[in-house]
Amino acid sequence: MKQSLILLAFFISFGALAQYTNSGKNWETLADVKYEKSQDEYGEIYVPKFGDDVQKMNGKMVSLKGFIIPFEGMFEPKHIIISSLPIAACFFCGGSGPETVAEAYLKEEVKYTAKPVTVIGKLVLNDTDIDQLMYVLKDAEIKFD
């Protein structure tokens, strides 16, 4: 729960189509998100409002090229966070927005690498669960570039 609240705090602080396609294009498409202020039991939150093209990707297989983000005590071999940017510029460490990261639930365990990877999985848009990022890839596979 503490880790979830940390993710929520970062989220508040910063302001495919049929089959998977070019991963760079997918990150660009995922950037089409706005935020609406709302309230929950913890106070004020920002709820993502996904653009039309992002909504069309929901439930589709997408490919995202990026970097695995290691979190102390949070790295799990089958559950990773991928960033479109290197760690020094990622959402959690740099000044990027939450649209530049995604969670991935992998079919098989992986070891951490600082090199770029490509993750392919079924995109699930999240605008309700504060314990997850707004972009989640399910049944994902990882390709080491």
Residue, then its C-alpha position, 0 to 999 in steps of 0.5 A: m500500500k505504501q508503494s501505491l501511495i508513492l506512485l499516486a503521489f508521483f502521479i499527482s505531482f506531475g502534471a496499435l491499432a489492430q495489431y501492435t505497430n511501431s513502438g515509438k509511434n505507440w508512445e506518441t499516441l499514449a501521450d494523448v491524455k488529459y487529467e481531470k481533478s477529482q476526489d477520493e478517500y485520500g484527497e484530491i487526485y488527477v484522473p486520466k482522460f484518454g484521447d480517442d486514439v488511446q482508447k482505440m488501443n485499449g485491449k489491443m496488443v501493443s509494442l513499447k520500446g523503452f527501459i526497465i525502471p528498477f525500484e528498490g524493493m519493487f522489482e519483480p521478475k514478472h512485473i516490471i515498469i517500462s519507461s520510454l526514456p532512460i532512467a535519468a529522464c523517466f517519470f519517477c526520476g526526471g521531469s517526464g509525465p506519467e504517460t511515459v511509463a507503463e506496467a507490464y505483467l510478463k508471461e516469463e521472468v526476466k532479469y534486470t537490464a539497463k539496455p533498451v527492451t521491447v515489451i509486447g502485451k495487451l494494453v489495459l487503460n487504467d483510470t480507476d485503480i490508484d495501485q496501478l499506473m494508467y497504462v498496463l500491459k497484460d500477458a506481456e513478452i519482452k524482447f531484448d534489443 
